[in-house]
Amino acid sequence: MNTLSYYDQCLSFLNTQIKPAARKAAKTGTHYRSVTLSREAGSGGNSIAESLVAQLQRTNRKDARPWTMFDRNLVERVLEDHQLPARLAKFFPEDRLTELQDIMDEVFGLRPGSWKMVEQTSETILQLAALGSAVIVGRGANIVTRSLPDVLHVRLVGSLEVRARRLAETRGMTRKSALDYIHREDAGRRRYVKKYFSEDIENPLLYHVLLNTDLVSVEEATDTLVRVVQDGF
C-alpha cells in the first residue's frame, strides 16, 4: 500500500468526521491544543506524559475538554472506533510482526493486515489531535498530525547508560536486560516509522522540541512543555 495514499485517506477521514466549526471550538486558549510525544526507550516518556497531562489539566478551564494521555489506551480507542474485536489488541504494538506472519494472517483472515491497522490507528490519532487536549505517545503521531495546526511535537532522548540505569531502577531490570530492552524497542520504533511513513524517527526536523532527559528531570521537562503549550515560543 502506498504511504502517501493512505495518509491522504486519513486526512479525508478527518475532514469528513470532524466539522470545521468543531475544530475551531477545540482551541481552548492555549497556543497548542494537542501534543505528540516521541521517545527513546527509557527516556522517561510515560512519566513526562502523565505529569504533563496532570499539570495542563490543573490549569484547564472547567468547561474545556479534559487533557488525556493516549499510550496503551490508544489501542482500546482504535478498536472501539473501528468496531474491532478486543483480541486484536495484541497485534497493535509497534513493529512486532514479521512480514511473513503479517501476510499469512491477512490471507487466512485472522486479522486485518498491518497497513490497515496502521491506517486505522492514524485515523484515530488524527481525530484525537484535532479534537484537542490530547497527549499522544508514539506510533508516528507527529508525522500523522503534521498537517494539523496547533499540535506540538516533542522528542525525548538520552544516553544509553542513563536510560538503562533508569529502567533498572524503575522496572527492576538487570543492566543487561535493560540494554536488550532498549535496543529492541528503539529498533522497532525506527522500523515502524520508516516502514509506514518513510521517515527517520531521529530526524530533529520532525519535532518542535527535543529534550535530553539526562539533563532535565521529569518536573523540569514538564514545566518547559507546559509553558510552550500555553504560551508558544
C-alpha positions in Angstrom: 0.0 0.0 0.0 1.4 3.4 -0.9 2.2 5.6 2.2 1.0 8.8 0.6 -2.3 7.4 -0.5 -3.1 6.0 3.0 -2.1 9.3 4.6 -4.4 11.1 2.2 -7.2 8.7 3.2 -6.6 9.6 6.8 -6.9 13.3 6.1 -10.1 12.6 4.1 -11.4 10.8 7.2 -10.6 13.7 9.4 -12.3 16.2 7.1 -15.5 14.2 6.9 -15.7 13.2 10.6 -14.8 16.5 12.2 -16.7 19.6 11.2 -14.7 22.8 10.7 -16.6 24.6 13.4 -15.9 21.8 15.9 -12.2 22.1 15.1 -12.2 25.8 15.8 -14.1 25.3 19.0 -11.5 22.8 20.2 -8.9 25.6 20.6 -9.2 26.4 24.3 -7.0 29.5 24.5 -3.7 27.6 24.6 -1.1 28.1 21.8 -1.1 24.3 21.2 -4.2 22.2 21.7 -2.5 18.7 21.5 0.9 17.2 21.9 2.7 14.3 20.3 5.5 12.6 22.2 8.2 10.5 20.6 10.6 8.9 22.9 13.7 6.7 23.1 13.2 3.7 25.4 14.0 4.5 29.0 13.9 8.3 28.4 11.0 8.8 30.8 8.3 9.2 28.2 5.4 7.8 30.2 6.3 9.7 33.4 6.7 13.0 31.5 3.5 12.5 29.5 1.5 11.7 32.7 3.0 14.7 34.5 2.3 17.0 31.5 -1.4 15.9 31.4 -1.8 16.4 35.1 -0.3 19.9 35.1 -2.2 21.0 32.0 -5.4 19.8 33.5 -4.8 21.7 36.7 -4.8 24.9 34.7 -7.5 23.9 32.3 -10.9 25.7 32.2 -13.7 23.8 33.9 -15.8 23.7 30.7 -12.9 22.7 28.5 -12.2 19.2 27.1 -10.1 17.3 29.7 -6.5 16.7 28.9 -5.9 12.9 28.3 -2.8 10.8 27.7 -3.1 8.2 24.9 -0.5 5.5 25.0 -1.5 1.9 25.7 -5.1 3.0 25.9 -4.9 4.3 22.3 -5.2 0.7 21.1 -8.5 0.4 23.0 -9.7 3.6 21.4 -8.8 2.3 17.9 -10.6 -1.0 18.5 -13.7 0.9 19.7 -13.6 3.5 16.8 -13.3 0.8 14.1 -15.5 -1.8 15.9 -12.8 -4.4 16.0 -12.7 -7.3 18.4 -10.6 -6.9 21.6 -8.5 -10.0 20.6 -6.7 -7.8 18.0 -5.1 -5.7 20.7 -2.0 -8.0 20.8 -1.3 -7.2 17.1 -1.1 -3.4 17.6 2.2 -2.9 19.3 4.7 -1.0 17.2 6.7 -3.3 14.9 6.1 -6.7 16.4 5.2 -8.8 13.4 7.3 -10.3 10.7 6.4 -9.6 7.0 5.6 -13.3 6.6 3.4 -13.6 9.6 1.6 -10.4 8.6 0.9 -11.8 5.1 -0.3 -15.2 6.3 -2.6 -13.8 9.0 -4.2 -11.5 6.5 -4.6 -14.2 3.9 -6.3 -16.6 6.3 -8.5 -13.8 7.7 -7.0 -13.9 11.2 -6.8 -10.1 11.4 -6.5 -7.1 9.2 -3.1 -6.5 7.6 -0.6 -4.3 9.3 -1.1 -1.5 6.8 -4.8 -1.5 7.5 -4.2 -1.4 11.3 -1.8 1.5 10.9 -4.3 3.3 8.8 -7.0 2.8 11.4 -4.6 3.9 14.2 -3.7 7.0 12.2 -7.3 7.9 11.7 -7.9 7.8 15.5 -4.8 9.8 16.2 -5.9 12.5 13.7 -9.3 12.7 15.3 -8.0 12.9 18.9 -5.4 15.5 18.0 -7.9 17.7 16.2 -10.4 17.5 19.0 -7.7 18.8 21.3 -6.4 18.3 24.9 -4.6 15.0 23.8 -1.0 13.9 24.6 -0.4 11.1 22.1 2.6 8.9 22.7 4.5 7.1 19.9 3.1 5.5 16.7 4.4 8.2 14.4 1.8 10.6 15.8 4.0 13.6 15.0 4.0 12.6 11.3 0.3 11.7 11.2 -0.6 15.1 12.6 2.0 17.3 10.9 -0.6 18.9 8.6 -2.8 19.9 11.6 -2.3 23.3 13.2 -1.6 23.8 16.9 -0.1 20.3 17.6 3.2 20.4 19.4 5.7 17.7 18.5 8.2 16.6 21.2 11.1 14.1 21.2 12.7 12.7 24.3 16.3 11.4 24.1 19.0 10.3 26.5 22.3 8.4 26.7 22.2 4.7 26.6 23.7 4.3 30.1 21.4 6.7 31.8 18.3 5.2 30.1 19.4 1.7 31.1 20.0 2.8 34.7 16.6 4.4 34.8 14.9 1.2 33.6 16.9 -0.9 36.0 15.7 1.3 38.9 12.1 1.7 37.8 11.4 -1.8 36.5 13.8 -3.9 38.5 15.7 -5.0 35.4 19.3 -6.0 35.3 21.7 -3.8 33.3 21.8 -6.4 30.5 18.1 -6.9 30.3 17.6 -3.1 30.3 20.1 -2.7 27.5 18.5 -5.5 25.5 15.0 -3.9 26.0 16.3 -0.5 24.8 17.9 -1.9 21.7 14.8 -3.9 20.8 12.3 -1.1 21.5 14.3 1.6 19.7 14.9 -0.6 16.7 11.2 -1.5 16.5 10.1 2.2 16.7 12.6 3.1 14.0 11.4 0.4 11.7 7.7 1.3 12.3 8.2 4.9 11.3 10.5 4.0 8.4 8.1 1.3 7.0 4.8 3.1 7.3 5.8 6.8 7.0 9.1 6.7 5.1 10.7 8.9 7.8 13.7 8.7 10.2 12.3 8.9 13.7 15.6 10.5 14.8 15.3 13.4 12.4 15.2 16.5 14.6 13.3 18.4 11.9 10.2 16.4 12.7 9.9 18.0 16.1 9.4 21.4 17.7 11.2 20.4 20.9 13.9 17.9 21.7 14.7 17.2 25.4 17.7 15.4 26.7 16.4 13.7 29.9 19.9 13.0 31.1 20.0 16.8 31.9 16.4 17.6 32.9 14.1 16.0 35.4 10.5 15.0 34.9 9.5 18.1 36.7 11.7 20.4 34.6 10.7 18.8 31.3 7.0 19.1 32.4 7.4 22.8 33.3 9.1 23.5 30.0 6.4 21.8 27.9 3.6 23.4 29.8 5.0 26.8 29.1 5.3 26.1 25.4 1.8 24.6 25.2 0.2 27.5 26.9 2.4 30.4 25.7 4.1 29.2 22.5 7.6 30.0 21.6 
